Amino acid sequence: MTSMILKNKIVVITGGAGLLGKEFAKAVVEQSGIAVIADINKVLGKKVEKSLRAELKSNNIYYHYLDITSKKSIQIMINYLHKMFGRIDSVINNAYPKNKKFGQKFFDVTYKDFCENLNLNLGGYFLVSQQFAAYFKSQKHGNIINISSIYGVVAPKFEIYKDTSMGLPVEYAAIKSSLIHITKYMASYFKGENIRVNSISPGGILDKQPEIFLEAYRDNCLNKGMLNKCDLSGTLIYLLSDMSKYVNGQNIIVDDGFTL
């Protein structure tokens, strides 16, 4: 069902071809916005563009190549979209770059890998925010939304990973917690520029996790447990829309009470 909450708003979604990115793009178009799938994976990005256009019967979905760790790549995309639409309303920092050794156990993580993963992910979010903020400043309005995590808010509950091969990487906790504070920093720094910066901290998202983990996770929640990818859409649309025009520097937790 299509609504008009985001009518004609141009929304860039980094990591737009991924699990959450695709859902975010879908939600934007369903609210009459224009979604730009910005992703480093050209094949998957074009595939998602094509599939969403068919599913939603809309051409308001565009793929554009983006490497969030490249200033040149970001600027090329911004310039292209400006020429195409005349403005950009929002960017969602949702990409999830990591090196091949991401997720090692704590004592196995090397200094080099730790730094590289922070550079790729947190550094990429910073670079995208910096370049888009410069553009937003010139057009006199803009909206940045960072996708953080419950593990940027609270310490990991390691017991829920018992008897599984799963875990919570130390790099992930460092990245997501830092992202929340950088969100506040930027919101404050851009005072008077009409640029909003907020973050969303989702709980766990269903993605074929083992049942033993799902049960342990659910025991720490209030009703549902792990979220479906679409459960973030309402919060995202609110932050993208004019309904939240005075919400700035905030972190909204969507986790079915996991962090209580």
GIZIKA-V81626 format. One line per field, one symbol per residue. psi: psi as a letter, one per 20 degrees, with the letter a starting at -180 (. if undefined). A space follows every 10 residues. Layout:
psi: ???
//
This chain:
psi: pprjhkojpo ppoqkiiagh gghggghghh kkropoooqi ogghghgggg hhgggilqjk ppppppoijo gggghggggg hghgiirphq pooiqmqqri jpjqqgiipq gghggghhgg fghggggggg hhhgghghik qrppppocqh jigrqqnhhi jpkrjraoph hgggghghhg hhgggggghj piikoqorqp nqaqpplkqq hhghghghij rhfgcqqqhi iigggghghh rihkijopkq oppnjkjhj.
//
